[in-house]
Amino acid sequence: MADDELLELAFSDADDRMRGAVSALERDFQMIRTGRAHPGLVEHIRVDYYGTNMELIQLATISVPEARLIAIQPWDKNAFDPITKALQQSDLGINPQNDGIVIRLALPELTEQRRRELARVVSQKAEGARVAVRNIRRHVHDDLRGMQRDGDLSQDEEHRAEARLDKLTTDYIAIVDQAGDAKEQELLEV
């Protein structure tokens, strides 16, 4: 394989992995409550259903009929109790209302203290994503050094590749920062 192909393969892999870190962060942010109902708040809650640990989205239809209400309609009547139990045990802090047809979650107004706690969680998750992006950078950087040591890259090519890698890393960290700032704004607006 030609040197250029190796470099492009390394950068393509780094880009994919960094994009994956940003996607994971966005999924994490969806599960953080902002005062508005969103199916992402409950979709991934694990439910013990007949001895199988399943995600809620695999057991029910989840809808948002009002700004502060999530409606969960299980496909099987036997799933009502396990879903209700899983929702009660989740970290949502909301007691579900079950009428035998639909399970309703009424989201209360977030207190200022809870908003600040959630903003700290957002900061921690964003920092975790930044660390993940920097770790990917470190691994690719080590690969570049190895390629230079093995004679696959000249020193000048390695320096150019490192500059390109630094730009890619900076771009993804800016995306993480932007997503974190947007989620904090969303949390702190009353």
C-alpha positions in Angstrom: 0.0 0.0 0.0 1.3 3.4 -0.9 2.3 5.9 1.8 -0.4 8.3 0.8 -3.0 5.6 1.0 -1.8 4.7 4.6 -2.1 8.3 5.6 -5.5 8.7 4.1 -6.7 5.5 5.8 -5.3 6.8 9.2 -7.1 10.1 8.8 -10.3 8.5 7.6 -10.3 6.2 10.6 -9.5 9.2 13.0 -12.3 11.2 11.4 -14.8 8.3 11.8 -13.8 7.7 15.4 -14.0 11.4 16.4 -17.4 11.7 14.7 -18.4 8.6 16.8 -17.3 10.4 20.0 -19.5 13.4 19.0 -22.4 11.2 18.2 -22.2 9.4 21.6 -22.1 12.8 23.3 -25.2 13.9 21.4 -27.0 10.7 22.4 -26.0 11.4 26.0 -27.3 14.9 25.8 -30.7 13.6 24.5 -31.1 11.7 27.8 -30.6 14.8 29.9 -33.9 16.4 30.8 -34.3 20.1 29.9 -37.8 20.7 31.1 -39.3 19.8 27.8 -40.6 16.3 27.0 -38.6 14.3 24.5 -38.8 10.6 23.7 -35.0 10.4 24.1 -35.4 10.8 27.8 -36.9 7.3 28.2 -36.1 5.4 25.0 -33.0 3.7 26.3 -34.3 2.9 29.8 -33.7 -0.8 30.4 -36.7 -2.9 31.2 -36.6 -6.5 32.6 -39.3 -8.2 30.5 -39.7 -11.9 31.0 -36.1 -12.2 32.1 -34.7 -10.3 29.1 -33.2 -6.9 29.6 -34.6 -4.7 26.8 -34.7 -1.0 25.9 -38.1 0.6 26.4 -38.3 1.6 22.7 -38.4 -2.1 21.9 -41.5 -2.6 24.0 -43.7 0.4 23.4 -44.6 3.4 21.3 -43.3 6.6 22.9 -44.9 9.9 22.0 -45.0 13.5 23.3 -48.6 14.7 23.2 -47.8 17.9 25.2 -44.7 19.9 26.0 -44.3 18.4 29.5 -45.9 14.9 28.9 -44.5 11.7 27.6 -46.9 9.0 26.7 -45.8 5.3 26.6 -48.1 2.8 25.1 -46.8 -0.8 25.5 -47.5 -3.2 22.7 -48.2 -6.0 25.2 -50.5 -5.6 28.3 -48.1 -7.7 30.3 -45.4 -5.1 29.8 -47.2 -2.4 31.9 -45.8 -3.4 35.3 -42.2 -4.0 34.2 -42.1 -0.7 32.3 -43.6 1.1 35.2 -41.1 -0.4 37.6 -38.2 0.4 35.3 -39.4 4.1 35.1 -39.7 4.3 38.8 -36.1 2.9 39.3 -34.6 5.2 36.6 -32.9 8.5 37.5 -35.7 10.6 36.0 -37.2 11.2 39.4 -40.8 11.1 37.9 -43.5 8.8 39.1 -45.3 7.2 36.1 -49.1 7.2 36.0 -50.5 4.0 34.6 -54.2 3.7 33.5 -53.9 0.3 31.9 -53.8 1.7 28.4 -51.1 4.3 28.5 -48.3 5.1 30.9 -47.9 8.9 31.4 -44.9 10.8 32.6 -45.6 14.4 33.5 -42.4 16.4 33.6 -42.4 18.9 36.4 -40.7 22.3 36.1 -37.0 22.1 36.8 -35.8 23.9 39.9 -32.8 26.3 39.6 -30.7 23.9 41.7 -31.6 20.9 39.4 -30.8 23.0 36.3 -27.3 23.8 37.7 -26.7 20.1 38.6 -27.7 19.1 35.1 -25.4 21.8 33.7 -22.5 20.2 35.6 -23.4 16.8 34.2 -23.4 18.4 30.7 -19.9 19.8 31.4 -18.6 16.4 32.6 -20.0 14.6 29.5 -18.5 17.3 27.2 -15.1 16.9 28.9 -15.4 13.1 28.5 -16.0 13.6 24.7 -13.0 16.1 24.5 -10.8 13.5 26.2 -12.0 10.8 23.8 -11.2 13.0 20.8 -7.7 13.8 22.3 -7.1 10.0 22.9 -7.9 9.3 19.2 -5.5 12.0 18.3 -2.8 10.5 20.5 -3.3 7.0 18.9 -3.1 8.4 15.4 -0.1 10.5 16.4 1.6 7.3 17.7 0.8 5.6 14.4 2.4 8.5 12.4 5.5 8.3 14.5 5.7 4.6 13.9 5.3 5.1 10.2 8.1 7.7 10.3 10.3 5.4 12.3 9.7 2.5 9.8 10.6 4.7 6.9 7.1 4.9 5.5 7.0 8.7 6.0 9.7 11.3 5.8 10.1 13.7 8.7 8.5 16.5 6.6 5.5 14.4 5.7 5.1 13.4 9.4 5.1 17.1 10.4 2.5 17.9 7.7 0.4 15.0 8.8 0.7 16.1 12.5 -0.5 19.6 11.6 -3.5 18.1 9.7 -4.2 15.8 12.7 -4.1 18.8 15.0 -6.5 20.7 12.8 -8.9 17.8 12.7 -8.7 17.5 16.5 -9.3 21.2 17.0 -12.3 21.1 14.7 -13.9 18.2 16.6 -13.2 19.7 20.0 -14.9 22.9 18.7 -17.9 20.8 17.8 -18.0 19.3 21.3 -17.7 22.7 22.9 -20.5 24.1 20.7 -22.8 21.1 21.6 -22.0 21.5 25.3 -22.6 25.2 25.3 -25.9 24.8 23.4 -27.1 22.1 25.9 -26.1 24.2 28.9 -28.0 27.2 27.4 -31.0 25.0 26.8 -30.9 23.8 30.4 -30.4 27.2 32.0 -33.1 29.1 30.1 -36.3 29.4 32.2 
